[in-house]
Amino acid sequence: MKYKLRQPVLSDKQEFLAFISEWGDEKLIIPAAVQLKGRSYEQFISELPLREKGLIDMDKLVPDNTYILVDKKNHIYGALNFRHTLNDYLMQFGGHVGYGIRPSERGKGFGNMILKEGLEIAKKFGLDKVLITCDEQNIPSARVIQGNGGKFENKVYKNDGWIHRYWVNLK
Ligand SMILES: CC(C)(COP(=O)(O)OP(=O)(O)OC[C@H]1O[C@@H](n2cnc3c(N)ncnc32)[C@H](O)[C@@H]1OP(=O)(O)O)[C@@H](O)C(=O)NCCC(=O)NCCS
């Protein structure tokens, strides 16, 4: 396959930093788990297995996995974070999956692709259904969710806007 979703490794450093910096002012809507937030890339990578086992910041975080969508040359198109379970916050606002495509690669089908691959991962984790949310104004994300089988459940208000909640049935 030309593209695949895989976990980032140390040798992705240069490309990953370029990927992150391309978001510029949009940084806040990169999946939170992909933001370096002052950490080095090496630290970010070393924390991934701990996050997967639920050994980091368990007051706030559930176990999760982070993936990047790459081609054969390891060019990064997007990133996806998959939460194994839902806490109260995720059930209301965050959902099981967060994803983003770098600005220069949007509108080419990668959003649909990354979520499709993300749902395959959720299936392998044994989930029957997946909650995905997006801001009311985020039309491209709503299209991606609906295109992958998301059924609108409701909208909830958070801080300064409405969040739409969708479920995808995996059975
Ligand atoms: C949402 C996002 C992942 C979509 O990625 P993308 O690669 O542009 O999506 P695709 O090219 O696969 O297009 C998906 C759908 O959105 C539509 N779309 C894309 N850009 C659009 C735009 N600017 N306005 C309206 N529709 C748009 C496409 O036509 C397509 O619709 P279709 O499947 O019905 O044909 C991307 O815009 C992004 O990373 N945004 C910032 C982060 C974010 O919002 N993440 C989601 C959080 S819930």
The ligand as an SDF file (V2000), in Angstrom:
LIG
                    3D

 48 50  0  0  0  0  0  0  0  0999 V2000
  -10.5640   17.9170    9.0130 C   0  0  0  0  0  0  0  0  0  0  0  0
   -9.3640   17.4970    8.1790 C   0  0  0  0  0  0  0  0  0  0  0  0
   -8.6870   16.3070    8.8660 C   0  0  0  0  0  0  0  0  0  0  0  0
   -9.8740   17.0690    6.7910 C   0  0  0  0  0  0  0  0  0  0  0  0
   -8.7590   16.5880    6.0850 O   0  0  0  0  0  0  0  0  0  0  0  0
   -8.6620   16.6240    4.4900 P   0  0  0  0  0  0  0  0  0  0  0  0
   -7.4780   15.8050    4.1020 O   0  0  0  0  0  0  0  0  0  0  0  0
   -8.7480   18.0090    3.9960 O   0  0  0  0  0  0  0  0  0  0  0  0
  -10.0040   15.8450    4.1160 O   0  0  0  0  0  0  0  0  0  0  0  0
  -10.3550   15.1380    2.7340 P   0  0  0  0  0  0  0  0  0  0  0  0
   -9.5440   15.7070    1.6360 O   0  0  0  0  0  0  0  0  0  0  0  0
  -10.3410   13.6710    2.9720 O   0  0  0  0  0  0  0  0  0  0  0  0
  -11.8430   15.6540    2.5410 O   0  0  0  0  0  0  0  0  0  0  0  0
  -12.8550   15.2090    3.4040 C   0  0  0  0  0  0  0  0  0  0  0  0
  -14.1730   15.8180    3.0190 C   0  0  0  0  0  0  0  0  0  0  0  0
  -14.1840   17.2070    3.4040 O   0  0  0  0  0  0  0  0  0  0  0  0
  -14.4940   18.0070    2.2900 C   0  0  0  0  0  0  0  0  0  0  0  0
  -13.6980   19.2200    2.4410 N   0  0  0  0  0  0  0  0  0  0  0  0
  -12.3560   19.3010    2.4670 C   0  0  0  0  0  0  0  0  0  0  0  0
  -12.0100   20.5870    2.6630 N   0  0  0  0  0  0  0  0  0  0  0  0
  -13.1640   21.2840    2.7440 C   0  0  0  0  0  0  0  0  0  0  0  0
  -13.4760   22.6430    2.9530 C   0  0  0  0  0  0  0  0  0  0  0  0
  -12.5100   23.5500    3.1240 N   0  0  0  0  0  0  0  0  0  0  0  0
  -14.7780   23.0060    3.0100 N   0  0  0  0  0  0  0  0  0  0  0  0
  -15.7560   22.1090    2.8570 C   0  0  0  0  0  0  0  0  0  0  0  0
  -15.5310   20.7890    2.6710 N   0  0  0  0  0  0  0  0  0  0  0  0
  -14.2480   20.3930    2.6120 C   0  0  0  0  0  0  0  0  0  0  0  0
  -14.0770   17.1960    1.0770 C   0  0  0  0  0  0  0  0  0  0  0  0
  -14.7900   17.5880   -0.0650 O   0  0  0  0  0  0  0  0  0  0  0  0
  -14.4340   15.8070    1.5200 C   0  0  0  0  0  0  0  0  0  0  0  0
  -15.8160   15.6060    1.3840 O   0  0  0  0  0  0  0  0  0  0  0  0
  -16.3840   14.2320    0.7910 P   0  0  0  0  0  0  0  0  0  0  0  0
  -15.6840   13.1040    1.5430 O   0  0  0  0  0  0  0  0  0  0  0  0
  -17.8330   14.3090    1.0710 O   0  0  0  0  0  0  0  0  0  0  0  0
  -16.0020   14.2690   -0.6440 O   0  0  0  0  0  0  0  0  0  0  0  0
   -8.3530   18.6670    7.9810 C   0  0  0  0  0  0  0  0  0  0  0  0
   -9.0450   19.7740    7.4890 O   0  0  0  0  0  0  0  0  0  0  0  0
   -7.6360   19.0710    9.2500 C   0  0  0  0  0  0  0  0  0  0  0  0
   -6.6200   18.4920    9.5990 O   0  0  0  0  0  0  0  0  0  0  0  0
   -8.1470   20.0820    9.9220 N   0  0  0  0  0  0  0  0  0  0  0  0
   -7.5130   20.5870   11.1510 C   0  0  0  0  0  0  0  0  0  0  0  0
   -7.5850   19.5920   12.2800 C   0  0  0  0  0  0  0  0  0  0  0  0
   -8.9810   19.1330   12.5270 C   0  0  0  0  0  0  0  0  0  0  0  0
   -9.9260   19.8940   12.3940 O   0  0  0  0  0  0  0  0  0  0  0  0
   -9.1190   17.8670   12.8990 N   0  0  0  0  0  0  0  0  0  0  0  0
  -10.3730   17.2630   13.1690 C   0  0  0  0  0  0  0  0  0  0  0  0
  -10.7210   17.4670   14.5580 C   0  0  0  0  0  0  0  0  0  0  0  0
  -12.3330   16.7490   14.8460 S   0  0  0  0  0  0  0  0  0  0  0  0
  1  2  1  0
  2  3  1  0
  2  4  1  0
  2 36  1  0
  4  5  1  0
  5  6  1  0
  6  7  2  0
  6  8  1  0
  6  9  1  0
  9 10  1  0
 10 11  2  0
 10 12  1  0
 10 13  1  0
 13 14  1  0
 14 15  1  0
 15 16  1  0
 15 30  1  0
 16 17  1  0
 17 18  1  0
 17 28  1  0
 18 19  1  0
 18 27  1  0
 19 20  2  0
 20 21  1  0
 21 22  1  0
 21 27  2  0
 22 23  1  0
 22 24  2  0
 24 25  1  0
 25 26  2  0
 26 27  1  0
 28 29  1  0
 28 30  1  0
 30 31  1  0
 31 32  1  0
 32 33  2  0
 32 34  1  0
 32 35  1  0
 36 37  1  0
 36 38  1  0
 38 39  2  0
 38 40  1  0
 40 41  1  0
 41 42  1  0
 42 43  1  0
 43 44  2  0
 43 45  1  0
 45 46  1  0
 46 47  1  0
 47 48  1  0
M  END
$$$$
